[in-house]
Amino acid sequence: MSLPALDALACPNCAGPLAQTDRRLHCPQGHSFDLAKQGYAPLLAPGANTTTGDTADQVAAREAFLSSGAYDPLMEAAARASLTDAPGVVVEPGCGTGHYLAAALDADESREGIGLDTSKYALRRTARRVLRRAAGTQGRLAAVLADAWTRLPVQGGAAAAVLNVFAPRNADEIARILHPTGVLVVLTPRQDHLRELVDALALLSVDPAKPQRTADQLGAAFSAERTDELRYSIRLGREDALRLVAMGPSARHQDAAALAAAVDRLPEPVEATVSATVTRWRRRT
């Protein structure tokens, strides 16, 4: 079986086109990469950072929570914003478990997708992500081990849409891989996102300067076309509340046992506010 979106991928060493023979990818310069048995392609660029990806525990928590439906409105909003007439694939650097990318591909069944991440645990999930409007991901979604802060293993102009979901962004690389008429969809948390849990559990909060910092990062290469704000309440059992906390950055800064004990002291159901902004950007000409 050929790796999906192969024509849009590039060698991480020389940026040349990739071909596939059996379970090996190779370029005209002789660089080759064996597909992992879990289905993802290892295309890390030389000097890439391999220590920033989500842990196995974070990935398990994210898989369970995002499959619960609590964030479905966010996925649907990002998927709608990614619709475009531009040619190419949908690319998500920092794709995690692939839920948002799968939603975008469900919204446009004509597209193939590339999910990039440094977490092998996350990519195993992405590689076997099942699309709602298809029998499976075969032929539609490629999971790729790659670092978003180096040159992405994607051909220039190959992306009709790029998703950036609650993740850092490399504006120069996004601009390079995005088709001139394509769209960049950025989903960012607002200051009151999960405020009830942040206050009760002393979690990391959203920097109030984040919107301006995002605009500063992207403004040189992109212009904002449309911004939508989403805000709704969710009611969670303590188990899902713990998964929500455990899948995020706070899990790296607090003792897991202490965090679980703190969640166990919360009332049930746990009420929290989901608050985020979806912005659709276009490349400046």
Sequence and secondary structure as in RCSB ss.txt:
>XXXX:A:sequence
MSLPALDALACPNCAGPLAQTDRRLHCPQGHSFDLAKQGYAPLLAPGANTTTGDTADQVAAREAFLSSGAYDPLM
EAAARASLTDAPGVVVEPGCGTGHYLAAALDADESREGIGLDTSKYALRRTARRVLRRAAGTQGRLAAVLADAWT
RLPVQGGAAAAVLNVFAPRNADEIARILHPTGVLVVLTPRQDHLRELVDALALLSVDPAKPQRTADQLGAAFSAE
RTDELRYSIRLGREDALRLVAMGPSARHQDAAALAAAVDRLPEPVEATVSATVTRWRRRT
>XXXX:A:secstr
   TTGGGBB TTT  B EEETTEEE TTS EEE  TTS EE   TT   S S  HHHHHHHHHHHTTTTTHHHH
HHHHHHT  SS SEEEEET TTSHHHHHHHHH TT  EEEEES HHHHHHHHT   TTSS STTTEEEEE  TTS
  SB TT EEEEEEESS   HHHHHHHEEEEEEEEEEEE TTTTHHHHHHHT     TTHHHHHHHHHTTTEEEE
EEEEEEEEEEE HHHHHHHHHTSGGGGTS HHHHHHHHHTS SSEEEEEEEEEEEEEE  
